[in-house]
Amino acid sequence: MSAFFGSEINAQETSERYNENSVNPIPYDNQLYKRTVWRRMDLREKQNQAFFSANNEITRLIIDAVKDGLIVPYVDDSLNKRMSKEKFLENLKLPTVEDDDFGATEGFGDDGWGDSGWGDESVATAEPVAQYYFPSQLTIMKIKEDMIFDKVRARLYYDIQSLEIVIPATEVATGIEKSIGVFKYKDLEQLFRSMPDRAIWYNRYNTAQHRNMADAFLLRLFSARVYKISNPNNDEIQDVYLDPKDALIKSQQLENKLIEYEHNLWEY
């Protein structure tokens, strides 16, 4: 019995020693400093368009992988609750008349005209084919990452935890962004490396030097604005600074502070 409990404790200690969602986990005992940072990546920005080349959009790769059962989406960036493939595809559907708040189909379902007079009614009564957002319409991704200073290797690491696909507000009738699903970056990193011919970070200046998307994230060849840093109230910047201009300025200031803090850690 004692041997059983001993092995159970050792297994628990081993599982708690590392972050299981990290691509290259850093032992907790080696972490001198850590902050969790959330970023917003606009794939329309020039620097990010390399992840969004025609027919090889990062959103297309992820959606296809979910359909093929290669990766699993999650409900939120805690990565604790899985999302079913059916729910993910439901989130991808374009809004229809039935989805509005005015009961359009209910009010106009039977107009009293009876037979259309055009013969076969099967076409008119056929189930409508579901319409989905194109991957090229999904231009926003949110990144959750841990900023960790490893005191053993005396180096700062950016440990990406998750990527989230978001429908931009301009593509939603309500004018409010909508999350489609969140993904473990560890799963995506393996996915990108398994498809070198498709997961291409497109080098517009030298097509002989394209990179794999996994390497592009590792080298931080993307632009993504900070919108939240770990805090007791879990507030986003825009929750504190309601004016969009003030929120943008504060985001830039926080980015500069992170860079400055990284520089100061080298003197430790």
Secondary structure as GFF3:
##gff-version 3
##sequence-region A 1 268
A	DSSP	alpha_helix	2	17	.	.	.	ID=ss1
A	DSSP	three_ten_helix	28	30	.	.	.	ID=ss2
A	DSSP	beta_strand	31	42	.	.	.	ID=ss3
A	DSSP	three_ten_helix	46	51	.	.	.	ID=ss4
A	DSSP	alpha_helix	58	67	.	.	.	ID=ss5
A	DSSP	alpha_helix	85	92	.	.	.	ID=ss6
A	DSSP	three_ten_helix	97	99	.	.	.	ID=ss7
A	DSSP	alpha_helix	104	108	.	.	.	ID=ss8
A	DSSP	three_ten_helix	135	137	.	.	.	ID=ss9
A	DSSP	beta_strand	140	150	.	.	.	ID=ss10
A	DSSP	beta_strand	155	167	.	.	.	ID=ss11
A	DSSP	three_ten_helix	169	171	.	.	.	ID=ss12
A	DSSP	beta_strand	178	184	.	.	.	ID=ss13
A	DSSP	alpha_helix	185	194	.	.	.	ID=ss14
A	DSSP	beta_strand	200	201	.	.	.	ID=ss15
A	DSSP	three_ten_helix	207	209	.	.	.	ID=ss16
A	DSSP	beta_strand	211	212	.	.	.	ID=ss17
A	DSSP	alpha_helix	213	218	.	.	.	ID=ss18
A	DSSP	beta_strand	225	229	.	.	.	ID=ss19
A	DSSP	alpha_helix	237	240	.	.	.	ID=ss20
A	DSSP	alpha_helix	244	265	.	.	.	ID=ss21
###
